[in-house]
Amino acid sequence: MAEQTMDTFVGVATKAELIEGINRVWATLEGAIAGSSEEALTTPGGDRWSVKDHLAHIEGWERYL
């Protein structure tokens, strides 16, 4: 999988381009976790958070926004 950089949205000229970029990044995330096992998603990493913990945190921010 290609590595995402922090400047993914630099130079976005229109709202439509921004939305397309957001949708592309979400699709990349969804593709990265689609084939993951329950164990892979729930096993804590070095920061003591599992993938599901991180996803729940992202989901909370999405609801807030």
N, C-alpha and C positions, 0 to 999 in steps of 0.2 A: 504494500500500500504506500502511496506517495505521502510524504510528510507535509502536513499543513504548516504554513508559516503565519506569523501574526499579521502580516501585511496583506492577507487575502482580500480585503475590501479596499485597499488603497487605490485611488483612482476611479472609484465607482462614480459614474456620472449621473445615473438616473435611479429613481426609486425601483423601477423594474429590474435594473441590473443588481441592485442591492438584494431584492427579494430572490432573484435567481441564484445569487451567491449564497444566501442563507439556506435556500432549499438544497443546493449542491452540498454544502457542508453537513446538513442534517442527513442527507442520503449517504454520505461517506461514513458518518457515525453509525447510522442504522446498519449499513453493510458490514462494518467492523464487528458489531456485536451479534449479527443475525445467526451465525453458526456456532456461537459460544455455548458451552455447556452450563448447566446450572451451577456446577462447582466452580467453573472459571468466573462466573458472574458474582458469586457470593463469597469467594475466598478473599480475605483482606490482604492488601498489599503492604508495602513498607511503611505507608502512612496510616495503616490500620483501617483503611477504608476499602471496601470492595467496589467492583465496577458498579453494582447496583446502588451502593451508597452514593457514588458520584452522580449516577443518572438521576437518582431521587433529588439530589441537590440541584441539578440543572433543571429538572422539572419544576421544582419549587420556584426557582427564579423565573422560568418561563411564565408560570401562572401569575407571579407578581407583576411582570412586565406587561 
